């Protein structure tokens, strides 16, 4: 397969999994993706902080609350390590091309958005008809 065919296939793969980032250069696209990652991280940070506050607000059993909060914090730390390892592997997979940064950033955006949704579903919703603590975040970047 030629280098141009590989780049074309990679561009299609990146476009299928990432938010649209207009740009005429690799640097412009990477800067756009980096800004989208910053935005996704900010949303995740808000949802995690709200989940921690909800867990902490349970005063019915202080020991259980501390245990749950410690488990939540451990899971968040491990998730961050997973995202880094997974997206580093994606970067390594594309190491031979200029698309490697875009592929890694896209990986980080996708995983962050999915994780934000998981935090919302597991910690900010209720089993009954009570409205969620925060609105449902998108599960994936827009097409």
C-alpha positions as CSV (number, residue, x, y, z in Angstrom):
1,X,0.0,0.0,0.0
2,X,1.4,3.4,-0.9
3,X,2.1,6.1,1.6
4,X,-0.7,8.3,0.1
5,X,-3.2,5.4,0.4
6,X,-2.2,4.9,4.0
7,X,-2.6,8.6,4.8
8,X,-6.0,8.7,3.0
9,X,-7.2,5.7,5.0
10,X,-6.0,7.2,8.2
11,X,-7.6,10.5,7.4
12,X,-11.0,8.8,6.8
13,X,-10.5,6.8,10.1
14,X,-9.7,10.0,12.0
15,X,-12.7,11.8,10.5
16,X,-15.0,9.0,11.4
17,X,-14.0,9.1,15.1
18,X,-13.3,12.8,15.8
19,X,-15.1,16.1,15.9
20,X,-14.7,18.1,12.8
21,X,-11.6,20.2,12.8
22,X,-11.2,22.4,9.8
23,X,-7.7,23.3,8.8
24,X,-5.3,23.4,5.9
25,X,-2.3,22.1,7.9
26,X,-1.6,19.4,10.4
27,X,-0.8,22.1,13.0
28,X,-4.2,23.7,12.6
29,X,-6.0,20.4,12.9
30,X,-3.9,19.4,15.9
31,X,-4.5,22.7,17.6
32,X,-8.2,22.4,17.0
33,X,-8.2,18.8,18.4
34,X,-6.2,20.0,21.4
35,X,-8.8,22.7,22.1
36,X,-11.6,20.0,21.9
37,X,-9.7,17.8,24.3
38,X,-9.3,20.7,26.7
39,X,-13.1,21.3,26.5
40,X,-13.8,17.6,27.0
41,X,-11.5,17.5,30.0
42,X,-13.2,20.5,31.5
43,X,-16.6,18.8,31.2
44,X,-15.3,15.6,32.7
45,X,-13.7,17.6,35.6
46,X,-17.2,19.2,36.3
47,X,-19.0,15.8,36.3
48,X,-16.3,14.2,38.5
49,X,-16.4,17.1,41.0
50,X,-20.2,16.9,41.1
51,X,-20.1,13.1,41.5
52,X,-17.6,13.5,44.4
53,X,-19.9,16.1,46.0
54,X,-22.9,13.7,45.7
55,X,-21.0,10.8,47.2
56,X,-19.7,13.0,50.0
57,X,-23.2,14.4,50.8
58,X,-24.4,10.9,51.9
59,X,-24.3,11.3,55.7
60,X,-26.2,8.1,56.5
61,X,-23.0,6.1,57.0
62,X,-19.8,8.1,57.3
63,X,-17.5,5.0,57.0
64,X,-19.4,3.7,53.9
65,X,-19.2,7.2,52.3
66,X,-15.4,7.4,52.9
67,X,-15.0,3.9,51.4
68,X,-17.1,4.8,48.3
69,X,-15.3,8.1,47.8
70,X,-11.9,6.4,48.0
71,X,-13.1,3.7,45.5
72,X,-14.4,6.4,43.2
73,X,-11.1,8.3,43.4
74,X,-9.1,5.1,42.8
75,X,-11.2,4.3,39.7
76,X,-10.7,7.9,38.4
77,X,-7.0,7.6,38.8
78,X,-6.9,4.2,37.1
79,X,-9.1,5.5,34.3
80,X,-6.7,8.3,33.7
81,X,-3.8,5.8,33.4
82,X,-5.8,3.7,31.0
83,X,-6.6,6.6,28.8
84,X,-2.9,7.6,28.7
85,X,-1.8,4.1,27.9
86,X,-4.5,3.4,25.3
87,X,-3.9,6.7,23.4
88,X,-0.1,6.3,23.7
89,X,-0.6,3.0,22.0
90,X,-2.6,4.7,19.2
91,X,0.1,7.3,18.8
92,X,2.7,4.5,18.5
93,X,0.6,2.7,15.9
94,X,0.7,5.8,13.7
95,X,4.2,6.8,14.6
96,X,5.3,6.9,11.0
97,X,3.0,9.7,9.9
98,X,2.0,13.2,10.7
99,X,-1.5,12.0,11.6
100,X,-0.1,10.4,14.8
101,X,-1.0,13.4,16.9
102,X,-4.5,13.7,15.5
103,X,-5.1,10.0,16.1
104,X,-3.9,10.3,19.7
105,X,-5.9,13.4,20.4
106,X,-9.0,11.8,18.9
107,X,-8.5,8.8,21.1
108,X,-8.3,11.0,24.1
109,X,-11.4,13.0,23.2
110,X,-13.4,9.9,22.5
111,X,-12.4,8.2,25.7
112,X,-13.0,11.3,27.8
113,X,-16.5,11.9,26.4
114,X,-17.4,8.2,26.9
115,X,-16.1,8.3,30.5
116,X,-17.9,11.5,31.2
117,X,-21.1,9.7,30.2
118,X,-20.2,6.8,32.4
119,X,-19.6,9.1,35.4
120,X,-23.0,10.7,34.7
121,X,-24.8,7.3,34.4
122,X,-23.2,5.7,37.4
123,X,-23.1,8.6,39.9
124,X,-25.4,11.4,38.8
125,X,-28.6,9.7,37.9
126,X,-31.2,8.0,40.1
127,X,-33.0,4.7,40.0
128,X,-36.4,6.4,40.1
129,X,-37.8,9.3,38.1
130,X,-35.7,11.9,40.0
131,X,-34.0,14.1,37.4
132,X,-30.2,13.6,37.1
133,X,-27.9,16.0,39.0
134,X,-26.4,17.2,35.7
135,X,-27.7,16.9,32.2
136,X,-26.7,13.9,30.1
137,X,-23.4,14.6,28.4
138,X,-22.9,13.5,24.8
139,X,-21.5,10.0,24.5
140,X,-19.4,10.7,21.4
141,X,-18.1,13.7,19.6
142,X,-20.4,15.1,16.9
143,X,-20.0,13.5,13.4
